[in-house]
Amino acid sequence: MFWPMIAIALGFCGLAVLGVLAVRVFVEVRRLGAQVADTAGKINRAAEDLERAAADVARAGRDTV
């Protein structure tokens, strides 16, 4: 009777450890998702700035020719 109780206790501890690790992974994935969204916004703003600058350069080049 002793060994089955030990096995059940160890199984419960294993499940508890897996649960804690799953929560940590979930938190880190949410944090990574927020960073990816922030970076995507920065890239989009930089692309818009580059597009505006290229249009200004093209307009200035057309005016000089």
Buried (B, 14 or more C-beta within 10 A) or exposed (E): EEEEEEEEEEEEEEEEEEEEEEEEEEEEEEEEEEEEEEEEEEEEEEEEEEEEEEEEEEEEEEEEE
